[in-house]
Amino acid sequence: MERLENIINISKLNQLLKQQEVVEKKTNIKKIICIAAAAVVVLIAVYLLILKLKPDYVDDFDDDDFDDVVDDDFFEDDIFEEEDK
């Protein structure tokens, strides 16, 4: 009878250990998810900060400045000279 009780106690102990392993796995997964979420939040914050601090070069260029530099007649003359040959 004592041997049977020992076997029952051992089986109960094994069940408790398995339950602890399952709980530990769940907590490990929760920790990993929390760390990943925190990393994503930090990366988004850094990205937005970089966008905010980066100078906007689009305003430096005006369309009027390029009209003087690029002469459309120059390109049209080249096309007509090639067709004449």
Secondary structure, 3 states (H helix, E strand, C coil): CHHHHHHHHHHHHHHHHHHHHHHHHHHHHHHHHHHHHHHHHHHHHHHHHHHHHCCCCHHHCCHHHHHHHCCHHHHHHHHHHHHHC
